[in-house]
Amino acid sequence: MKKVQYQTQGTCSKLIEVTADENNVIQEVTFYGGCNGNLQGITRLVKGLKIEDVIQRLEGIRCGAKPTSCPDQLCQALKLM
């Protein structure tokens, strides 16, 4: 198992923890801070997906006028795995 803790930048969430298996399949994602309902939804949607598929789908999403978002920050965390 691989695990990363990522301090987010530019979002309401402050920290993301991700666990993936040896096949790069996401097993668990936990966001600390941020919009609880939306982040629970993201967490459930990405669980069981391959890291590269999540990055391809979510990277570059913006939150309003911000240059990033929680899904985009998740991708930054996944790139470290």
VENURFEN-V131946 format. One record per run of one state. SS is the DSSP state (h for helix, s for strand, l for the rest). FROM is the first residue (numbers start at 1). TO is the last residue. If there is no record, write none. Layout:
# VENURFEN-V131946
ss:from:to
SS:FROM:TO
SS:FROM:TO
This chain:
# VENURFEN-V131946
ss:from:to
l:1:1
s:2:7
l:8:12
s:13:20
l:21:24
s:25:33
l:34:35
h:36:46
l:47:49
s:50:50
h:51:58
l:59:69
h:70:78
l:79:81
